[in-house]
Amino acid sequence: MSENRHEKLIILGSGPAGYSAAVYAARANLKPVLLTGMVMGGQLTTTTEVDNWPGDVEGLQGPELMERMKLHAERFETEIIFDHIDATDFSEKPYKLIGQSGSYTCDALIICTGASAMYLGLESEEAYMGKGVSACATCDGFFYRDKPVAVIGGGNTAVEEALYLSNICSEVTLVHRRDELRAEKILQDRLFAKAETGNVKLAWNHQLEEVLGDDSGVSGVRIASTKTLDKQELQVDGVFIAIGHRPNTEIFDGQLEMKNGYITINSGLLGNATQTSVSGVFAAGDVADQIYRQAVTSAGFGCMAALDAEKYLDDLEG
């Protein structure tokens, strides 16, 4: 591990919130250092089409958008370091960050560590992780070309995964525990069209009970009705879990105020909206947003956090 380095402002995370914060902070001559985390680009690197990014009329791919945001931050001389922070100490200033490749201190910190895929917690799910169970269709979908798969979930993520896989796999069964989806209407319309004329099947009012397989990998799933408890087995080669995400805030436990794992920020109408319970530590994006969770809102939060950090640092020097 390299020796400690001190920075005026550090940004944790390389999703829309992190890169947006970097652009605004760099333009304010704060010379931000952005630590990427384990997955550079965050959740959008696992997303296919992004149709709701303002100004991109034809839509674009998630990885493409994140690469453009990275280049935008670098254009204004943001220093980007590929490192993952394992521990933090906010008990005194400057704040301390311990990473896998180095240690850091900073006068101000913007947390944009995002969220990670959630799993059901089944033993069989864990046993076949990487052997047929995945949470990322764009990462692993090509392994199942011309093969049947199941997608578990009913929100945007699940429907997007099912639509993506329908262009690759022989058959896609979406398993949802309710009788209606939570996904955006435009996504639902696309899915229902595929279900009518394509290779998508819908298993309403069912939940995953067990992933089936052997040493060679997944061979099927057992699903149970949420109404009658009747069970049935589906022959599939892959299972994609798409039931939501959990904020990546574990390293801040006991140091920042949180609710349901999400970092509490000021919000309100008086400015300093992204301030956490620790002065000089700000949060933006999915770590502080359990309602909207959109790329564009995360980017907006990143802008706000950079402006809040700029004012905080100006007051320190003032």
N, C-alpha and C positions, 0 to 999 in steps of 0.2 A: 504494500500500500504506500502511495506517495505521501510526502509530508503535508501537513495542513496548509490550506490556502484560504485566505480571507477575501470575501467579495462584498461589495456594497449591497447587491441584490442577487439572490438566487431564485430561480424558478424551477420547481419540481414538476416534471411531466411534459410530454411532447405531443399532446393532443391539441385540439382547436383552442382550448383555454390557454395552454402553455405557450403555444406559438403566437397567439394574439397578444398575450401579455408581453412576450419578448419584443414584438414589433413596436408596441407603444412605449415600452421601457427603453428600448434602444434609441428610439427617436427622441426621447427625453434626455439622452446622454447619460443614462444610468449604468451603462456598460453591463447589462445583465449576463449572467451565466445560466444556461439552461441545462439541467441534468435530465436526460431523456427517460430514465426508468428502463425496465427490462424490455418493453416493447415500444420501439420508436414509432411514434405516430398514433399510439393509443388504439381505441376500439375501431376507428374508421379504417384502419389498415385491414380489417377483416370484413369490411362492408363492400358490397358490389356497387350498385348504382346509387348515387346521391342526386336525387331529383329536386331537392328543396333548398339548394344553396343559392341564395339570391345572386342574380347576374349570370349564372351558368344555365342558360335557357335550355340547352339540350341535355343537361345533366352531365355528370362525370363520375369516375370511379373513386371510391374512398381513398385508396393508396395514392392516386394521382393528386387529389386535393391535399393530402397531408404532405406530399413532397413539395407541392407549390407553397404551402404555408411555411415549411422548413426553409426553402430558398428565400422566401420573403423575409424571414427573421434574420437569415445570414446576410442578406443584402444590407441590413443596417448594423452589421458587425456584432450580432449576438454570438457569444461563444457557446457552442453546443458540445457537451461532453456526454459520451455514452457511459452512464454509470447508474447504478441502482442504490438508493439509500435504504439501509437496514435499520438505522436507529437515529433518533433525534433527541436533543436536549434543549428545551426552551426555558430552563429554570433561571438562566442568567444570560446577559448579553455579553458578547455577540452570541447568536444562536448557533448551536453545533449540529452538524450533520455527519454521520458516519456512513460511507458508501463502500461498495465492494472494490472499488478501484482507487478511492482516495477519501480524505476527510476534509471537511469544509467548515468555515464559520461565515456568518453573514450578518449585516445590520438589519436587513429586511428579507422576508421570505414570502413567496407566492406559491401556494400548494395547488397543483393541478394534476394530482395523481390519478384521477379518473376512477373507473370502476372495472371490475372483472366479472366474467361469466359465473353464474351460480349453477350449482348442480343439485340433484335431488337428494343425494346422500345415501343411495342404495349401495349395498356391498357389491352387487353385480356390476353396477355402473362404474365403480372405482376399479374393479377387477379388470374390466375391458377398456379402461381409459387408454387411448392410443392403439387399441387393438380392435377398433370398430366403434368406439364411443368417442365423440368429439363435441366441441362447442363452437366450431368454426367451419362453416360450409366452404367458404372461399379458401380456407387453408387446406382442407382435407377432402373436399368434394370430388376432386379428380380421381381419387383412389376408388371411387364407386361408379365409374363410368359404366353405363348399361347394366347397373345392378339396382336392386330395390333397397330403399332406405326408409327410415322413419324419422320424423321431426317431432319433438315434444315441446308444446307450448302454444300460446294463442295470441301473443302480442306482436309488435312490429318485427322483432328479431326473428321469431318463429316463422312468420309469413315470408319475410325476406329470404330466409334460409330455404324454405320450401320452394319458392319461386326460382331461386338460383339453382337448386338441385334438380328441379324439373327439366332443366335444359341439359343435364348431364346423365341423370340416372334413368333406369327403365321405369321405375315407379316410385312415387313419393307419397307416404301416408302421414298426414298431419294428425297427431294425437293431442286432443285438447279436453281438459276435464269439464268444460262447460259446453253450453249449446250455442254460444256466440263468441266471436273473436273480439279482442281488445285492440287489434291493429287499426291503423288509419284506414278510412273507407276506400281510398284509392288502391291500397294494397289488398284489401279484402276483395274488391272487384276483380283485380287481376287473378287472385287465387281462385275465386269461384269460376272464372272463365276457364282456367286451366282444369278445374275439377269437372267441368261440363264437357270439354272437348279434348282434354289432354290426359296426362298421366298422373294427376294428383287425386288422391283419395282423402276423405275427411272422416276421422273417427271421433265423432262428437261424444261428449259425456264419458270419456275414458281417460284413465291415467296409467302411466307406466308402473308396472308392478315388479318386473324383473327383466334384465337383459340376459338372453340365452346365448350359449356358445360353448366352445371347447378350446383346446390349446391353440388352434389355428385362428381363433378370433370369434367375432359375433356371427351367430347364425339366425337370430330372431329375437323377438321381444314377446313378453306376456303382458297384456293390458287388461285392466279390469274396468267394468262399467261403474261409474260413480252413482248410478241409480239402482241397478239391480244386483251389483257385485258379480255378475257373470263375467267369466274370463275367456279370453281367446288368445291364440298365439299367431303372430305374423312372422312370415319368413322374410327377414331383411339382412343385408350384409353390413349395414351401418346405422348408427343411431346418433342423431344430432340433438343435443340438449339445448333448448332455447327458451329458458324460463325467466330470463332477466339477469340483472347484474347487481353486484355488491360493491359499495365504495371501497377504494383502497386506502383505508385510514388506520389500519392496525398499528402502525408505528407511532401514531399520535395519541393512542389510548393513554388516559391519565394526564395528558398535557394540554389538550384542547377540549373545550365543551363540545359534546356531540349529542345527536339524537338519532337513534336507530342506525348508528354508524356513520351518519352524515355530519360533517363539520358545521357547527352553528356559526352563522355570520350575522352582522348587524342588520343588514337590509335597511328598511326605513327610508325616510325622505331627506335626511340631513347630510348625505354624503358618507364617505367611509363605509360604504355598504358591504364591502367584502372583508372587513376587519373581523378576525376571529376573537376568541376570548383572551388571546395574548397580543399585546401591543406590538405592531410591526410584523405580525404574521397574518397573511391574507389567504383566502381560499377562493377558488373559481372553478366552475364546471361541475362535473358530476359528483365531485366529493362534497359539494354543498347544495346540490339540487336533486331532490328526490321526486320532483313533480314533472318538470318539462324535459330535461335530459336530451336536448337536441344539440347538434353540432353548432348551429348558429347561436343558440343561447349560451353555449359554453364559450364561444368566441367573444360574445358580448361581455360575459363575466370576466374573461381574461383582460379585456380592455379596461373594465372598471377596476380590476385589481391592480393593474399597472398604474393607473391614475391615482389610486389610493396610496400605493407604495411611494409614488413620486412625492406626493404631499407629505407623507410621513417622513421621508428622508430629508425633504426640504426643511421641515420643522426641526429635525435633529440638528441640522447644520446651522439653523437660523438664529 
